[in-house]
Amino acid sequence: MNVANLQLEGLLMALAAINNTLIRKGLVSADDIDLALRQVEASLTGDERMHEELSPANRDAVCFPIRLLLAANNTQGEAEFPSFSELARMVGQTKEPYNDQM
């Protein structure tokens, strides 16, 4: 595996843990995190450059970190924090086609 991929995996899991801690301490709500992540994903996927210059696979690559953090956010309250591979599987299972793929 590419070292950069491993670094990104670690960074994403660190961000997920920070989000989890902020929620547990009552500094933000899970809804606040969800809204922020959904807004940034909508901004990215609504960008014309994304549709003109990037293939659907590349668009998925851009959105993957956001979707992984959304999946982690949706596991709030579970006994164990999911692993990266579990979160990645959740992303794959919930992925919907883009409008230009229908």
C-alpha positions, 0 to 999 in steps of 0.5 A: 500500500502507498505510504500516503494512503496509510498517512491519510488513513491515520489522519482520518481516524484521528479526525474521527476521534477528535470529532467523537471527543468534541461530541462526548464533551458536549462542545458540538453535537453529532448533528453539528458535525453531520451538517458541516460535513454534508455542507462541504460534500455538497459544495465539492460535488456541486462544483462544475470542475468536479463534473467536467474534469473528474471521473466518477471514481475520482469524485468518489476519491475526493468525497471519501474522507468526508463520507468516512467521517460521516460514517464515524459520526453516525456510530456515536454511542456505540460501545466500540469505535469502528476500525478504518476498514469497517468505516470504509465498508460503510462508505461503500455500502451507502454510496449513491450514484451522481446525477450524471450517472443516472 
